Amino acid sequence: MGRVLDHRPDQQPARQGDAPEPGYPDDAIARLAFEAAPVGLACLAGPDDRLVAVNPRLCALLAAAPAELLGRRLADLMDPETAAVEPGSGEPVEQCWRRPDRGAAWVMVRAGPRRDGQRVLVVEAAEDHGAAARAEQTRLALASAGLGDWSWSPASGEITLSERAAEILGLPPGPSVTWEDLQLRFHRDDLERARALIQEALPEGRAYAVDARYRRPPDDQEVWISARGRAQFGPDGAVAGMIGVVQDVTAREEARRALHDREQRLRVATSVAALGIFEWHLLDDQALWENERMWEIFGRRPQDGTISMTEFFRDVMHPEDKGPFRAAIAAALQGEGVLHAAGRIRRASDGAWRTIEMAGRFERDTPGGLPRRLIGVVADITDRRLAEERQTLLIRELHHRVKNTLATVQAIVGSTARTASSIESFYEAFVGRIMSLAHTHSVLTEDVWQTASLRGLLENELTPYADGPMTPEADGRITLEGPAVDLASEIAVPIGMAIHELTTNAAKYGALSGRGGRVRVRWNLEPEGDRVVLRFEWRESGGPPVMPPSRQGFGSRLLQRVLSTQVQANVAIDYAPDGLRLTMLAPMPKRNIALNPLAKL
């Protein structure tokens, strides 16, 4: 046919170049063949394949009048789900065409060759009349699942959308958009990923799936869509089209991201708090450790695997703590399911005993049903327990020290009052002794280990009387000679006050009362059995002649009684005429390591 025929025979032009059939004009033969054909015929023209002629059989198949079909595009008639494969001149292609009454007609379609921009389609009713019902069921199922179907034609480059797919993408249904235009609405990063997935799946004919961000018209709202598709191939093996489904997954993606954010916050919180996260499944007695902290607390490696609750009680928990721990679990199971328990475990990496605290909740399948699993956290509280014990010891130490200090102040007041000859002398002696006591306490509190340097106590009292460095090499008025010795608080206070009394006595009556007098102090640490003894020697020379005191004052009582009772020291005093001599042997107390805050460093 040089030109296609209209459905109206009286307006068809005569063909030229063909010999007419005898007895019939050539236009009459053409009209007769077109009108009486037992199959549906459609003549298409133009780049968008518009119907320019249809015969009665085709109108009957589609339950349409000629005027309802003429001028329409072929793509408008075809259902998107079956339009991906273009009909050719070979085997007919089964397609679903839309009737004007919105019904569906399943047909078999063959296409003639295209000549001068025109071609003819041969359309017959499909033999399997249940296909339409199945297609409709499929469409309903997709819509119920929130899915819209789409198809792509390589010939036109257009994507045909079902009503649901069009609603998801914010576009008109049918062949309303090309891939070139649609891809501009996808996020650039997601688009590159989608292209890579499609290119990878295309050669093998595999299905692909991609989630992407999409700007939906008309307001360009960003939504998440999930697209799935598969290529369709023609008889020659070339890609004849593509079909698939699309779904709006914005709510799912937002929920996933919210869950991810909550998990991240939880992981950060547990990491900062050094908490291990675990699950224990009761029925199969298996544990799941959720983070690295669990492995650190138990001293295990991932390749070692987790431990069951049976192994936990048998091999890991301290024997003395098994009973209370089991009782806590039983109480949680019988109560509201909330577990709080503590106990000691043996760490696998080094065999050390560590104290842990476990908190969690038992989950049940149904209210009142059997517990299914325990979800909880574990903390290593060993350092906290040690700190609590140390705090308790420090409080006891503080009580003891305050009690001793008050007793010392009381003794100072009483003894000073008894030996003072006037208010002025009482004030001078009392203030000096209190200041010495205060200095010793200040030194103790400034030191983390609660000790005082023996050299520091001596320098504090004797520096005002020195005429230069107080070293043996300087050979000055004051000489201090001995190793570094730190005095514990229980002996630092009485020894500090003894040094103050010796210095005060020397300044008033002894070697420091004149310019030519000297004081030499030597000390050393000497082992004695299982303990260490401090040897302390005070030597005065160059002062006025010394005589034993006629009465015993506070200084004498301090040197004799306080050092003997509080320090358990042996004190020997020699009132030699050329200068006072004092020798003290004081045992050094053993220190409680728990009181040292630097012991763990």
HUKA-V336447 format. One record per residue. N is the residue number from 1. RES is the residue in three letters. NEAR is the number of other ideal C-beta (glycine too) atoms within 8 Angstrom. Layout:
BEGIN
n: (N:N)
res: (RES:RES)
near: (NEAR:NEAR)
END
This chain:
BEGIN
n: (1:2:3:4:5:6:7:8:9:10:11:12:13:14:15:16:17:18:19:20:21:22:23:24:25:26:27:28:29:30:31:32:33:34:35:36:37:38:39:40:41:42:43:44:45:46:47:48:49:50:51:52:53:54:55:56:57:58:59:60:61:62:63:64:65:66:67:68:69:70:71:72:73:74:75:76:77:78:79:80:81:82:83:84:85:86:87:88:89:90:91:92:93:94:95:96:97:98:99:100:101:102:103:104:105:106:107:108:109:110:111:112:113:114:115:116:117:118:119:120:121:122:123:124:125:126:127:128:129:130:131:132:133:134:135:136:137:138:139:140:141:142:143:144:145:146:147:148:149:150:151:152:153:154:155:156:157:158:159:160:161:162:163:164:165:166:167:168:169:170:171:172:173:174:175:176:177:178:179:180:181:182:183:184:185:186:187:188:189:190:191:192:193:194:195:196:197:198:199:200:201:202:203:204:205:206:207:208:209:210:211:212:213:214:215:216:217:218:219:220:221:222:223:224:225:226:227:228:229:230:231:232:233:234:235:236:237:238:239:240:241:242:243:244:245:246:247:248:249:250:251:252:253:254:255:256:257:258:259:260:261:262:263:264:265:266:267:268:269:270:271:272:273:274:275:276:277:278:279:280:281:282:283:284:285:286:287:288:289:290:291:292:293:294:295:296:297:298:299:300:301:302:303:304:305:306:307:308:309:310:311:312:313:314:315:316:317:318:319:320:321:322:323:324:325:326:327:328:329:330:331:332:333:334:335:336:337:338:339:340:341:342:343:344:345:346:347:348:349:350:351:352:353:354:355:356:357:358:359:360:361:362:363:364:365:366:367:368:369:370:371:372:373:374:375:376:377:378:379:380:381:382:383:384:385:386:387:388:389:390:391:392:393:394:395:396:397:398:399:400:401:402:403:404:405:406:407:408:409:410:411:412:413:414:415:416:417:418:419:420:421:422:423:424:425:426:427:428:429:430:431:432:433:434:435:436:437:438:439:440:441:442:443:444:445:446:447:448:449:450:451:452:453:454:455:456:457:458:459:460:461:462:463:464:465:466:467:468:469:470:471:472:473:474:475:476:477:478:479:480:481:482:483:484:485:486:487:488:489:490:491:492:493:494:495:496:497:498:499:500:501:502:503:504:505:506:507:508:509:510:511:512:513:514:515:516:517:518:519:520:521:522:523:524:525:526:527:528:529:530:531:532:533:534:535:536:537:538:539:540:541:542:543:544:545:546:547:548:549:550:551:552:553:554:555:556:557:558:559:560:561:562:563:564:565:566:567:568:569:570:571:572:573:574:575:576:577:578:579:580:581:582:583:584:585:586:587:588:589:590:591:592:593:594:595:596:597:598:599:600:601)
res: (MET:GLY:ARG:VAL:LEU:ASP:HIS:ARG:PRO:ASP:GLN:GLN:PRO:ALA:ARG:GLN:GLY:ASP:ALA:PRO:GLU:PRO:GLY:TYR:PRO:ASP:ASP:ALA:ILE:ALA:ARG:LEU:ALA:PHE:GLU:ALA:ALA:PRO:VAL:GLY:LEU:ALA:CYS:LEU:ALA:GLY:PRO:ASP:ASP:ARG:LEU:VAL:ALA:VAL:ASN:PRO:ARG:LEU:CYS:ALA:LEU:LEU:ALA:ALA:ALA:PRO:ALA:GLU:LEU:LEU:GLY:ARG:ARG:LEU:ALA:ASP:LEU:MET:ASP:PRO:GLU:THR:ALA:ALA:VAL:GLU:PRO:GLY:SER:GLY:GLU:PRO:VAL:GLU:GLN:CYS:TRP:ARG:ARG:PRO:ASP:ARG:GLY:ALA:ALA:TRP:VAL:MET:VAL:ARG:ALA:GLY:PRO:ARG:ARG:ASP:GLY:GLN:ARG:VAL:LEU:VAL:VAL:GLU:ALA:ALA:GLU:ASP:HIS:GLY:ALA:ALA:ALA:ARG:ALA:GLU:GLN:THR:ARG:LEU:ALA:LEU:ALA:SER:ALA:GLY:LEU:GLY:ASP:TRP:SER:TRP:SER:PRO:ALA:SER:GLY:GLU:ILE:THR:LEU:SER:GLU:ARG:ALA:ALA:GLU:ILE:LEU:GLY:LEU:PRO:PRO:GLY:PRO:SER:VAL:THR:TRP:GLU:ASP:LEU:GLN:LEU:ARG:PHE:HIS:ARG:ASP:ASP:LEU:GLU:ARG:ALA:ARG:ALA:LEU:ILE:GLN:GLU:ALA:LEU:PRO:GLU:GLY:ARG:ALA:TYR:ALA:VAL:ASP:ALA:ARG:TYR:ARG:ARG:PRO:PRO:ASP:ASP:GLN:GLU:VAL:TRP:ILE:SER:ALA:ARG:GLY:ARG:ALA:GLN:PHE:GLY:PRO:ASP:GLY:ALA:VAL:ALA:GLY:MET:ILE:GLY:VAL:VAL:GLN:ASP:VAL:THR:ALA:ARG:GLU:GLU:ALA:ARG:ARG:ALA:LEU:HIS:ASP:ARG:GLU:GLN:ARG:LEU:ARG:VAL:ALA:THR:SER:VAL:ALA:ALA:LEU:GLY:ILE:PHE:GLU:TRP:HIS:LEU:LEU:ASP:ASP:GLN:ALA:LEU:TRP:GLU:ASN:GLU:ARG:MET:TRP:GLU:ILE:PHE:GLY:ARG:ARG:PRO:GLN:ASP:GLY:THR:ILE:SER:MET:THR:GLU:PHE:PHE:ARG:ASP:VAL:MET:HIS:PRO:GLU:ASP:LYS:GLY:PRO:PHE:ARG:ALA:ALA:ILE:ALA:ALA:ALA:LEU:GLN:GLY:GLU:GLY:VAL:LEU:HIS:ALA:ALA:GLY:ARG:ILE:ARG:ARG:ALA:SER:ASP:GLY:ALA:TRP:ARG:THR:ILE:GLU:MET:ALA:GLY:ARG:PHE:GLU:ARG:ASP:THR:PRO:GLY:GLY:LEU:PRO:ARG:ARG:LEU:ILE:GLY:VAL:VAL:ALA:ASP:ILE:THR:ASP:ARG:ARG:LEU:ALA:GLU:GLU:ARG:GLN:THR:LEU:LEU:ILE:ARG:GLU:LEU:HIS:HIS:ARG:VAL:LYS:ASN:THR:LEU:ALA:THR:VAL:GLN:ALA:ILE:VAL:GLY:SER:THR:ALA:ARG:THR:ALA:SER:SER:ILE:GLU:SER:PHE:TYR:GLU:ALA:PHE:VAL:GLY:ARG:ILE:MET:SER:LEU:ALA:HIS:THR:HIS:SER:VAL:LEU:THR:GLU:ASP:VAL:TRP:GLN:THR:ALA:SER:LEU:ARG:GLY:LEU:LEU:GLU:ASN:GLU:LEU:THR:PRO:TYR:ALA:ASP:GLY:PRO:MET:THR:PRO:GLU:ALA:ASP:GLY:ARG:ILE:THR:LEU:GLU:GLY:PRO:ALA:VAL:ASP:LEU:ALA:SER:GLU:ILE:ALA:VAL:PRO:ILE:GLY:MET:ALA:ILE:HIS:GLU:LEU:THR:THR:ASN:ALA:ALA:LYS:TYR:GLY:ALA:LEU:SER:GLY:ARG:GLY:GLY:ARG:VAL:ARG:VAL:ARG:TRP:ASN:LEU:GLU:PRO:GLU:GLY:ASP:ARG:VAL:VAL:LEU:ARG:PHE:GLU:TRP:ARG:GLU:SER:GLY:GLY:PRO:PRO:VAL:MET:PRO:PRO:SER:ARG:GLN:GLY:PHE:GLY:SER:ARG:LEU:LEU:GLN:ARG:VAL:LEU:SER:THR:GLN:VAL:GLN:ALA:ASN:VAL:ALA:ILE:ASP:TYR:ALA:PRO:ASP:GLY:LEU:ARG:LEU:THR:MET:LEU:ALA:PRO:MET:PRO:LYS:ARG:ASN:ILE:ALA:LEU:ASN:PRO:LEU:ALA:LYS:LEU)
near: (7:6:7:10:12:8:9:6:9:4:5:11:5:7:11:5:4:6:3:8:7:4:3:9:7:11:11:8:11:12:11:9:8:12:9:6:10:4:8:17:15:14:14:13:9:7:4:7:10:11:13:11:13:13:13:7:11:13:14:8:12:13:10:9:6:9:5:8:16:11:6:10:10:12:14:9:10:13:11:15:13:12:13:13:11:10:10:10:6:5:5:9:11:10:14:14:14:12:11:9:5:5:7:11:13:14:14:12:12:12:11:9:5:6:6:4:7:12:11:12:15:12:13:9:8:10:5:6:7:6:11:11:7:8:14:9:8:9:11:8:8:13:10:6:7:7:10:17:15:15:15:13:14:8:5:9:9:11:12:14:17:13:8:12:15:15:8:11:14:8:9:6:9:10:13:11:11:9:9:7:7:11:8:6:8:13:9:6:6:12:11:8:10:12:8:8:11:11:7:8:13:9:5:5:8:6:7:11:8:12:9:13:9:12:9:11:8:4:5:7:6:8:9:13:14:10:12:11:12:12:10:11:8:11:6:4:5:6:10:10:14:11:12:11:12:15:12:10:10:9:7:8:10:9:8:8:8:8:8:8:8:8:8:8:8:9:9:8:9:14:9:6:7:8:10:14:12:15:9:12:11:9:5:5:9:8:11:9:10:8:10:5:12:14:11:8:13:11:9:11:5:6:4:6:6:10:10:9:8:7:9:11:10:6:6:11:11:10:5:6:11:11:7:9:13:9:8:11:10:8:8:13:9:5:7:4:11:8:14:9:10:10:12:11:13:11:12:9:5:5:5:6:8:11:12:13:10:11:7:11:9:12:9:11:5:5:4:4:7:5:11:10:10:12:8:12:11:12:11:10:10:8:8:7:9:10:8:8:9:11:8:8:11:9:8:8:11:8:8:8:9:8:8:11:11:8:8:12:10:8:10:13:9:8:12:13:8:7:9:10:3:6:6:6:9:11:8:8:13:11:8:10:14:10:8:13:15:8:10:14:10:8:14:13:7:5:10:6:10:10:11:14:11:14:10:9:16:11:10:8:10:14:9:4:10:11:5:7:7:12:8:6:5:9:5:10:9:14:13:11:9:10:6:5:11:10:12:11:12:8:13:15:16:13:15:15:15:13:12:12:13:13:12:11:11:16:9:7:6:15:14:12:11:9:3:6:16:11:15:9:15:8:12:8:10:8:7:7:4:2:9:9:12:15:11:13:11:11:10:16:10:9:14:7:5:12:6:4:8:3:5:6:9:14:10:9:11:14:13:11:7:14:16:11:7:11:12:7:10:7:11:7:9:7:8:8:6:6:14:15:11:13:10:14:10:14:12:11:7:5:8:7:6:9:11:10:6:7:7:5:3)
END
